[in-house]
């Protein structure tokens, strides 16, 4: 019953064709030819209704159905042409019904085809004795023109309906497409694209030609407390010893910001830094720092040059950071998926293989026999492979978080570990405003997660993590657990520890804990020998 009701419903196109049918009746009555026009009228209307019913049925409009619809509409157009030729002006408006339907159904080719079919039918009848020759000429041309105009209107109306359906389908998706296309165009217009580090590095390189310096940096800050380096020149760490001074400058009224000289002292001796902050809109604050020896002060022209670079750079950095966030969301989702697949697939298979090797070791006799020693060596290599796999999983799960320090990332990771394994975890963080070198942060994160995984494997019930990093001095991390010392690993060495000048110690505490301690000094600043 519901389907029958849906077939009886009419859309705008059907209502327009119904209006043409009513006008045809009025014209036939006005010309006193209703009786002779009625058969042709019924034929055209019935064929149109059949086509309309087929269009509304839940059948794919392809293949045979399209051929049937085309044939029925062609018959309706031919009937309209024949009726016009045999009955006269009373049937002239019948052609409008199939022409409009052809236009809505098949577009331009459709209504042109309708005009051709109707014209051929009219010509065929014209050659027969039943023709009405007085309607050939200007009347016939006007009749064909009317069919073409109404068919074009039908095609145009159908195109408008299609565009409206697209607009109503998913406005958010359409807007996203427009934004992404515009973003692509803007990225091609910018020299460094939407890459904040590349744009900031280029700005520092250009600035160095006007304002000589030993070290320079571009930082961003959203809360005047956490300073995140975007680009560095002449150094691998920032903002050196300026964290407190920068915080005081940024907490002041933004309207009063101006180039400020900040003296400080570090391993290079007394230094002088020119600090220029600038906030573009409601986004993060961009800070450009240029530093050199205290004997060489900054001239007014140099201060003005740094200010101009900062004002030009702030929108580029903000756009790059926003675009980077979009890429980060997509990258983080993909990295988590890959890490999950590795953890649930390869890692589980390796763990099962390890258990099988342990069972064979128990059956192969005491240590010292050939088979037992071979299995022990195989088990050790498998453990190393699993440890390396855990490191790769950790690398995939750790994405760059410019607004979060190492303490926040470790806290979330340790909390997640405790909730998933049931090991009671405690973390203590003493962290300054300075961000550590990314290589150091990655090394610390790897070590903590590696020791925690070993704690779980050795049956630990409690684990403790302590992180300490300040403005100066090394970064220290201690990871302890109360697992079985005989089952715990005794080495956590990695090539990156030596490359970064780190010191690693593994020791048994008097309270029964196993503690792994790592101390890493900040890498030496690059370009220190170029100090002026």
N, C-alpha and C positions, 0 to 999 in steps of 0.2 A: 504494500500500500504506500509506503514511504517512497519507494522508487518510482511508482506511478505519479505521485505528487511532484517529485523532482523533475520528471520529464515534462510535466505540464507547465512548470514555471518558465517564464520568458525573461530573456535578458534585453538589453537596450537594442541590439541588432534585430531581434525578433519583433520587438514593438515597432521599430521603424518599418520593417517589411509589412507588418499588419496595417500600418497607416497607409502604405502604398496600395494595399489590397482594397481598403475602404475607399480611397480616392478613385480607384479603378471602377468600383461599383457606382459611385456618384457620377463619374464621367459617362458610363454606359447608360445610366438612367437618363442623364441630361441629353444624350444624343439619341434616346429612344431605341437603343440597340441592346438592351439588357439581355433579352432572350437569346440572341445569337452569340453574344459575348460570354454568356454564362458557362458553356462547356469549356471554353479555353481558360476562363477564370478558374474554374474548379480544378482543371488539370495542373495549371501553374501552382496554385495554392497547395494542392495535395502533395505534389512533388517537393515543394519547399518544406512542408511540414514533415515529410519523411526524412529529408536530409537533416532537419533540425533535430528530430528524434534520434537519428543515428549519431549525431554529434554529441548528444547528451548521454548516450549509453556508455557504460564503463568498459569501453573497448579502445585499444591503442589506435590512434588515428594514423595508421600507416598501412602500406601494402594494399591489400584487397579493398579495405574500407575506403581508402582515398580514391581508388578507381571507381567504386560504386557511387560515392558522393559526386565525383566529377561527372559521371555519366548521367545521374539524375538531374543535376543542375543544368547540364547541356540540353537535356530533354525539355526542361522548363524554359530555357532560353529559346529553343527551337519552337516550342508551343506558343510562346509570346510573339515571336516573329510571324508564325503562321496565322495566329489569330488576328494580328494587326493587318496582315495582307488580305485576309478573307472577310473581316467584319468592318474594317475601317477604323476611324478615329476612336471609337468606343473602347477598343482594346489596346490603345496606344500605351497606356501606363503600366500594362502587365510586365513589360520588359524590365521595369525598375526593380521588381522583386528578385529575379535571378541575378541581375547585374550586381545589385548591392550584396547579395549573398555570396556571389563569386568573389567580390572584392574582399569581404571579411574573411573568406575561407582560404583563398589562394593568392591574394594580393593583386599586384598589377597584371601579372600574366592571366589571372582569373577573369577580371572584368574585360580585358581585351578579347579573351577567348569567347566570353559571353556575347560581346558585340558582333564578333565574326560569325558565330553559330546562328544568332538571331537574323543577321543580315543575309546569310546563305539560305535560311528557311524562307525569309521574305522573298528572295530572288527566285527560289524554286516555285513558290506559289504564284509569283508574278507571271511566270511562263505558262501557267495553266489557265483554263477558261474561267476559273472561279476567282480570278484576281480582281482587285479594285485599282485600276491604273491611275485614277485621279490622285492617289496618295503618293505617287512616286515623284521625287524631286525635292523641293525645299522641305516638305514635311518629313520625308524619309531621313534626310540629313539631320534635321533637328531631333528626330527620334533616336538616331544612333548617337548623337552628341549627348542627349539626356542619359542614355544608358552608360556611356563612358564617364560622365560626370558623377552619376550616382555610384558607379563602381569604384571610382577613385575615392569618393567620400567613405565608402565602406572599408576600403583598404586603410585609409588614414585613421578611421575610428578604431579599427582593430589594432593598429600600431600604438595608438594612445593607450588602449586598454592593456596591451602587453607591457608598455613602459610603466604604467601605474602599478601593475602586479609586481614588477621588479622593485619599484620604490617601496611597496608595502611588504615585500618579502623579508628583508632584514636591513633596516636603516643603518644599524651599527656596522654591519659588514661593508656596506657601500661607503660609509664615511671613512672606515679604516682603509679601504682601497684608495680613496682619494688622498688621504693623508700619507700613505706609504709612497704613492706615486709622486706626490709633492716633495716628500723627504728625499726620494731618489734624485729628483731634479736639483734640489738644493745641495745635496752631497756632491754632485758633479760640478757645481759652480764653485765650491770651496776648494782652496788649494790643497788642503789636507783632508778633505772629506769631513765626516762627522767623527773624527778621531781626536778626542781631547788631548791625550799625551802627544800625538804628532803635532797638533796645532800649537800646543804650549812649548814644545821643544823648538819648533821653527821660530816662534816668537823670541825665545831666549837667544837663539843663534843670531837673529837679526839685531837684537838689543845689544849683544856683546860688541858689535861694531861701533855703536854710539856711546855705550857706557862700559869701559873696560872693567872687568871684575875677575876675582879669583874663583868665586862660586856664586851661583844664582839658582833660583828655584821658583816654581809656580805651585802654590798650595791652594786648596779649597777647604772651606770650613762651613758647616751648617749651624753650629751652636757655639762658636767662639771658644770651644774647649778642645775639640778634636781637629787636628790639622792633618790633612791627607795630601801627600805630595802627588802632583800630576806630572811634573817634569823637573829634572835636576840637571844641572850643568856644572861640571867640576867637582861633583861629590856624589856619593851613593846613599847619603842619608840626609834627612832634613827634619825639622828646621834648625839643626845644630843646637845652640843653647839659647834659642829665642822664644821658647814656648810661653814662658810667663809674660814676657813683654808683648808678644803677639796677642795673648789672651786679653791683656789690659786694653790694647788698642781696639780690638774687635768688640769688646763689651761697651765701649763708649758709643755715643750717638753717631750713627752713620753719616749724618750731615756734616759732622766735624772731621771726618777722615781726610787726611792729607798725607803726603810723603813724609815719613818720620825716620830720622836716623837713630839707630839703636846701637850703642857700644856694648861689646862683650869681649870675653877672652876665652880662648880654647887652646888646643895643642899647637896652633900656629901663632899664638901670641895675641896681643891686643888687636881687635878687629872692629870694623864699623859696617853695619848693615843698613841699607835703605829699604824700608818697608812701605809698600804702597797697596792698600786694600781697596777693593771696589766691588759693590754689590749690584748686579744687574737684575732688576725686577725683584721678585720674591724668592729667587733661587739662592744657592749658596754663594758665599763671599769668595771672590778670587783675590789672592794675595801674591804679589810679585816681590821677591826679595833679591837684592843685589848686594854682594858683600866683598869687601877688600880690606887692606890694612888700614889702621886708624890714621896713619900719616897722610893718606890721600882722601880727603873729604870729597863730598859730592857737590858739584856746581849746580847752579839754578837750572842751567840748560839740561844737565843730566837728570835732575829731579823731574823736569817737565817731560823729558823723553820717556822715562820709566812710567810716568802717569798716563801718557798717551798710549803706550803699549798695553798697560793694564786695562784701560777702558775698551780698547779694541779687542782684547783677548777674552774678557769676561763673558760676552755672549757666546763666543766659540766654545769655551770650556763648558759652559752650562749646557749648550746644545749637545756637545759630545758626551757629557755625563748622562743626560737623559736618554740619548740613543744607546749608550753603553748599558744602561739599566734594562732596556728592552732586550738587547742581545744577551744580557746576563740571565734574564728569566728563561729565555729559550735554551741557552746553553746549560743552565743549572738543571733544568728538567731532563735534558738529554743525558747529561753526565750521571744524574741519579739513576736513570733507567739503565744505562750501561753498567754502572756499579752494582745495581740490584741483580741484573742478569748474571754478572760474573759471580757475585756472592752466592746466588741461588743455584748456579750451574757448575762452573769449573771448581769453585772453592769447595762445594759440597762433595764433588767427585774426588778431589784430592784428599779431603778429610776421610772419606770412606776408604780410599786406598791406603791411607796411613794406618787406619785401624786394622786392615788386613795384614799389613806388614808387621804391626805389633803382635798380631796373633801368630804369625809365622816365626817371629823372633822368640816367642815364648816356647815354641815347639822345637826349636832348632838346637837346643842344648845350652850349656853355660857359655859365658863370654870367653873368647880365646879360640873357639873352633872356627874353621874356615867359613862355614855357612853363616854362623851367628855374626861374625865380624862383617861379612858382606852385607847382611841385612841391616846391621847397625849403620854402616856407611850409607846404604840406600835410604834409611829412615832419616838420617841427618840431612842428606841432600833434599829430600822431600820437604822437610821442615823449613829449610832455607827457601825453597820455591814457594811454599805457602806464606812465609813471612814477606817475601818479595811481592806476592800477589796481594797481600793485605795492604802493602804500601801503595800499590797502584790503585786499589779501591779507595784508599784514603785520599789520594791525589784527585781522583775523579769527584769525590764528594766534597772536597774543599774548593769552593769558588771564591773569587775575589769579592770582598765585602768592604768597599771603601769607607763606609760609615761605622764599621765595627772593628775594634782592636782584637788582638790575639786573645785577650782574656775572655771577651764575649764569645768568640768562636769556640775556644776550648771549653768554656762553661756549658755551652749547648751540647757539644760533643760528649762530654763526660756525663752530663745528665741523661742523654739519650742512651749511652752505654749502660748506665746503672738501671734504667727502666727496662731495658731489653734483656739483660743478663741476670738481674737480681742481686748483683754485687753492690753493696752499700758504698757509695762514693762521696768523697769530701774534696772540695776544691777551694784553694785560697789564692787570691790574685792581688798582687800589689803592682799596679801598672801606671806609668806616667802618661803624659799627653803624647809623648813621642811614639810614632809607629816604628816598629823594628824593620830591619831590612827584610823584604819578602822572602829571601832565601832562608833567613833565620826563622821566620815565622813558620815556614813550611817544615823545616827541620824539627822544630819543637813540637809541632802538631803530629808529625809522623812518630816521633819517639813516644809521646804520651799515649797515642792510640796503640802502638806496638806493645808497650809495657802492659797496658790494660788488657789487651788480648791475651798476653802471656799470663796475667793474673787470673783470668777466667779459666785458662787451660790448666793451671796449677791448683785449682780448687779454692781460690781466695774468696773470702766472705766480705772483706773490706779493702778499699783502695783509697789512697790519698794523693792529691795532686797539688803542688804549690808552684806558683809562677811569680817571679819578681823581676821587674825591669823598670829602670828609672831613666832620667834624662841623660845621665852619664853612667859609665860602668857597664859591666857585662849583664846579659840576660841569664837568669838562673831558673832552672826548673827541676823539681824533685818529684819523682813518682814512686810511691811505696805501695806494697800490698802484703797481706798476711797469708799468701799461698804457700804450698809445700816447697821449701827451698830445693829439694831434690828434683822436683819436676819443673822448676822454673829455669828459664834461660839465664846464662851467665854473660852473654855478650850481645850487644846491640850496636856494634860498630857499623858505620856507614861511611863511604868515601866523602860525603858532603861535610862530615864533622871535621875532618882534617883540612878540607878546602877552606872552611870558614874559621879555622883556628879555634875550634871548640875543644872542650875537655870533658870526657865522659868517665864516670866512676860507677861501679856496681858493687854494693857492699851489703853484708848481713848486719842488721842492727841487733842490739842486745835484747830488744823487746820482741824479737822473732820476725821482724819485717824484713823484706828485701827492698832496698832503696836504689833507684837509678837516678843519678844526678848529672845534669848537663849544664855547663857554663860556656856561653858563647859571647865573645867580644864583638862589638860592631865592626864590620869591615872598615879598613882604613879609607879615608876620603880620597877620591881620585882627584888628581890635579893639585895636590897640596904644594908640590914644588913650584907651581905657577903663581904662588901668592905674591901680591904686589903691595 
